[in-house]
Amino acid sequence: MAADTASGQSASARVYDDLRQRIIDLDLPPDTVLVRNDLTAAYGVSQTPVREALQKLEQDGLVRIYPQSRTVVARINEQQLRESQFMRVAIETEVVRRLAAEHDEALLARIRSLVKMQEAVLDDPSQMQLFSSLDRAFHATLFDALNLQGLHTMLARRLGHLARCQALELPRTGKMQQIVEDHSAIVAGIAARDPEMAVDAMRRHLTGTITRIGVLRAEFPDYFSA
């Protein structure tokens, strides 16, 4: 029984992680209908893991479940987006403040390596998803350095709406270059052991997309809730 339970939890997590990433990457755009029977067949699981995954995605605000009817990918909710962005700035600026005061060379080596990998794919539009995964890894590494993995997981679950706006904006000319420059500035602040420099760099980095929400809404009206 214990093995079955563990297997069920693993299946649910696998379905959740994959569906969440597909929603964030806009492979499943807003208003897409998610048919449970199709999902069970696609993932090779029973109804239970799919139901649990969808319920968790609804808690994240990424899907809407209409009982006895259908489940659809939710539109981007601007109010939830702004609330989660506010929380993210508060948390991540404090993370880099502490890292600037207390870090080791191993952390600097890891985040510099991630920035170099992002630089390597800057000019290749086909590598945008890789670029995005490196971006997520950069931020996760900062939390890992303070042993705050649980906090990072909690925050990441709140950032689904923002992540989709970032996916909409990433193809914009110069956006990837700006992200690399921002990451480099954050690294420089940490390396210099200058908390205010690191905080300022992180704050600038995290306010880029949020300032363009109006532009994105005008360009992609079908992606946003009324």
Secondary structure by P-SEA (a helix, b strand, c coil): caaaaaaaaaaaaaaaaaaaaaaaaccccccbbbbaaaaaaaacccaaaaaaaaaaaaaacccccccccccccccccaaaaaaaaaaaaaaaaaaaaaaaacccaaaaaaaaaaaaaaaaacccccaaaaaaaaaaaaaaaaaaaacaaaaaaaaaaacaaaaaaaaaaccccaaaaaaaaaaaaaaaaaaaccaaaaaaaaaaaaaccccaaaaaaaaccccccc
